[in-house]
Amino acid sequence: MQGREIKFECIYRPTKEKFVPAKVDFVNRDVYGDFDGEKYARCYYSTEPDGYGDAWLRQFTGLHDKNGKEIYEGDHMYASGNLYGEEYIGTVVWDKDDARFEVVGLHGRFEYIPDECYVKGNIYENPELLEVGK
């Protein structure tokens, strides 16, 4: 049995710059990487888009959208096609009770179908697209 690849992406809040962390210190909640014009810079991170820290640490789901783009926690997913009839939007969230990623929209959960779903922004860079849970 092969597991999914574990990797992360950060968004540096002051500039909204995305970067791949070179090191994540889970004990001290520090992340190191090339951002803000610096090589191997350090800042505090949060796993919440509006949490404490200068960076938002997002986990890769192990999935790709219909265009081959990697899907990360907090991404907005659009679904369209025969199954849905019209465009539907939701946000990728971690369901700790079921220990899995799922897509939740204003009208509930919807099924991720690789041929019909694609990433269109995320909750930090595009909060106007959807506010899940509000």
N, C-alpha and C positions, 0 to 999 in steps of 0.2 A: 504494500500500500504506500503510495506516494503522497506526502503532505503538501500543503500549499507553501509558496515562498513567503517568508516573513520579511517585510521591509516597510519602511516608513518614508513619508514626505513631510516637510515642514513648510509652514507659511509664516514668514517673518512679519509680524503685525505692523510695525511702523511703515514698511514700504510695500507690503503685500507680496513680497518676493518669495517665490517657491524655491526650495533647495532640498537636496537629498542629504540627510545627516551623515556625517562621517563617523560620529560616535554619539550614542545616547546613554546618559548616565541615569538609570532608573531610580537609583537611591537618592541622589541630590536633585533630580529633575532638571538636569542640564542637558543641552544639546550642542554639539559642535558641528560646524560646517562652513562652507564658503557662502557668505551672504553679507549684505550691506557693504560691499566693496572690500571685505576682509577675507583672508584665507584662514581657515580653521578658527573662526570666531566662536565664542561661547555665549549662550544666553539661557535663561530659564524657559521651560516650556510648560504647556498645559495640554491635556488631552481634550479639553473643551474649547470650542471656538472663541468663547468670550471669557475664558478662565484667566487666572493670574499667570503672568509670564509674557515674554516678548515673542514667543513662537507657539504656534499651534501644531502639535505632533499628530499626524494622521496616519492610520494604519492601512496598508494595502489589503484589499479583500481577497486577492487571489483571482479575481475575475477581470474580464475585459469587456468593453461594450461592443456594439456591432461594428464600430470603426477601428477596433483594436486598441483603444485607449484604456489604460489601466484605471480601475475603479478603486477609489479610496473612501474611507469613512468620511461622511460629511458631503460627499458629492451629490449634486442634484441629478437625478436620473429622469429622463423623458422616455415614455413608452408610447408607441403609436403602431398602427397597423391593424390587421384584421381582428386580432384578439380584443383590442380596446375600442376600435371604431373611431376614436378621437385621441388627441394628445393628452397624456396624463403625466403628472410630475410628482416625484417623491424624493425623499432624502435618504441616503444610505446611513443606517444607524446600527449600532451593536445592540442586540437583544441579549442581555446578560442572563435572563431566565432560560432561554433556549440555546445560549452560547453559539450565536450565529449572526451574521450580518443580514439585514433585511431592508426593504425599501418601504418607507412609510410616507403617505401623502395626506392631504387634508381629508380625504374620504377613506382613510384606512390604508392597509397594506396592499401592495400589488406584487405579482410574481415577476421576478427578473427573467426575461427571455432574451438570450444573447442576440438573436437576429432582429429584435424589435426595440431594444433599449439602448440609449446612448447618454453619455455624460454631457451636461450643459451647465458648467459652473459648479460652485460649491457654496455652502452656507456662510462662509466668511467673506468671500469675494463678491457674492451675488445674493445677499440676504433678502432682497426684494422678490426673488423668484418663488420662495416658499418659506413659511415659518411653521415648522412642524411643532406640534404640541402647544401652540398658543391660540 
